Amino acid sequence: MTVEQFRLLRDHVYSHCGILVHDDMKFVMERRLWPRLEALHLADFGAYHRFLRYDVQRHAELEAAVESLTTHETYFFREPVQLRAFTDELFPLLEKRNGRLKRLRLWSAGCSSGEEAYTLAMLLKESRRFDEWDVEVYGTDISRRVLATARRAEYGPSALRATAPELLERYFVPLPGNRVRVRDDVRAWVSFGHQNLLDEASSQLVARMDVVFCRNVMIYFDQSARRRVLRIIRDRLNPGGYLLLGHSENLLNLGADFELVHLRGDLVYRKPELPGGEGR
Ligand SMILES: C[S@@+](CC[C@H](N)C(=O)[O-])C[C@H]1O[C@@H](n2cnc3c(N)ncnc32)[C@H](O)[C@@H]1O
């Protein structure tokens, strides 16, 4: 891969999905995209770039390229300190705030294979506060492959490495071969959709949310792509709704219009209320 080919491919991937492949990752990009070149019988990365731009199959191929460049690492009950703050400190606020309508909408943005979305539904069940409520947890991702896994809801030991035995017992059905399936009552609260977080048009189809988890997704983006995603997330949040990021992420220098909320156990972000009321 020449430097010029690397730049062309990198820019193409970046403008599609916000993932920035740094200069020192040229070798990694080359290694990961090489199987695509072979599969398409193309002579070099210049031909591959032209394929991505002009071929009738370009959309599907761009998905395959992005697939090979993204990390889908995730597991149930990831970042337990944050989840505890969420359940102990935000659940009571959400219960109070939405108590009249008894409706709650959560979005796991960049949900990978679904563990995060199911975790949120399990935490809501575990609290018993929302038993009779209309609850929806919506998981979205740019990768159709991980979404297929999410919808199947079957997992192996690695996905369960941080799941307490009593939760395993309550929310999963054992399957042969050391695998489990998420119980139907949890699945009934969770749905999944394909969505590119940089695509404003498709994000308009996402319902208004009370809480958005967008964890370990924007770490692969540059500041400009982060700003675009945050504008979309902010637009989809109800006034007073919360945004939770991964533990290594923050909104510093992004100029995003969120309030920082100091919980005892975590820092979270909130979309400001409309002046003079609840905003709904
Ligand atoms: C490392 S996983 C994080 C999964 C989960 N949120 C967690 O923290 O465990 C990052 C996910 O973000 C998705 N992703 C990357 N760019 C995206 C984009 N532009 N739109 C939607 N999803 C994206 C990837 O496909 C991947 O599944």
The ligand as an SDF file (V2000), in Angstrom:
LIG
                    3D

 27 29  0  0  0  0  0  0  0  0999 V2000
  -15.7950   -1.2180   21.1270 C   0  0  0  0  0  0  0  0  0  0  0  0
  -17.4790   -1.3870   20.6320 S   0  0  0  0  0  0  0  0  0  0  0  0
  -18.3220   -0.7370   22.0600 C   0  0  0  0  0  0  0  0  0  0  0  0
  -19.5200   -1.5800   22.4470 C   0  0  0  0  0  0  0  0  0  0  0  0
  -20.2310   -1.1110   23.7130 C   0  0  0  0  0  0  0  0  0  0  0  0
  -20.7380    0.2340   23.5710 N   0  0  0  0  0  0  0  0  0  0  0  0
  -19.3400   -1.2120   24.9180 C   0  0  0  0  0  0  0  0  0  0  0  0
  -18.8630   -0.1870   25.4160 O   0  0  0  0  0  0  0  0  0  0  0  0
  -19.0940   -2.3310   25.4030 O   0  0  0  0  0  0  0  0  0  0  0  0
  -17.6360   -0.0470   19.4370 C   0  0  0  0  0  0  0  0  0  0  0  0
  -18.7870   -0.2400   18.4370 C   0  0  0  0  0  0  0  0  0  0  0  0
  -19.0340    0.9940   17.7700 O   0  0  0  0  0  0  0  0  0  0  0  0
  -19.4360    0.6970   16.4550 C   0  0  0  0  0  0  0  0  0  0  0  0
  -19.2480    1.8730   15.5930 N   0  0  0  0  0  0  0  0  0  0  0  0
  -18.0890    2.4090   15.1460 C   0  0  0  0  0  0  0  0  0  0  0  0
  -18.3360    3.4650   14.3490 N   0  0  0  0  0  0  0  0  0  0  0  0
  -19.6780    3.6140   14.3020 C   0  0  0  0  0  0  0  0  0  0  0  0
  -20.5490    4.5310   13.6440 C   0  0  0  0  0  0  0  0  0  0  0  0
  -20.0760    5.5190   12.8630 N   0  0  0  0  0  0  0  0  0  0  0  0
  -21.8730    4.3760   13.8100 N   0  0  0  0  0  0  0  0  0  0  0  0
  -22.3650    3.3770   14.6070 C   0  0  0  0  0  0  0  0  0  0  0  0
  -21.5950    2.4890   15.2450 N   0  0  0  0  0  0  0  0  0  0  0  0
  -20.2650    2.5950   15.1030 C   0  0  0  0  0  0  0  0  0  0  0  0
  -18.5500   -0.4830   16.0570 C   0  0  0  0  0  0  0  0  0  0  0  0
  -19.1130   -1.2190   14.9820 O   0  0  0  0  0  0  0  0  0  0  0  0
  -18.4790   -1.2780   17.3760 C   0  0  0  0  0  0  0  0  0  0  0  0
  -19.4150   -2.3210   17.3950 O   0  0  0  0  0  0  0  0  0  0  0  0
  1  2  1  0
  2  3  1  0
  2 10  1  0
  3  4  1  0
  4  5  1  0
  5  6  1  0
  5  7  1  0
  7  8  2  0
  7  9  1  0
 10 11  1  0
 11 12  1  0
 11 26  1  0
 12 13  1  0
 13 14  1  0
 13 24  1  0
 14 15  1  0
 14 23  1  0
 15 16  2  0
 16 17  1  0
 17 18  1  0
 17 23  2  0
 18 19  1  0
 18 20  2  0
 20 21  1  0
 21 22  2  0
 22 23  1  0
 24 25  1  0
 24 26  1  0
 26 27  1  0
M  CHG  2   2   1   9  -1
M  END
$$$$
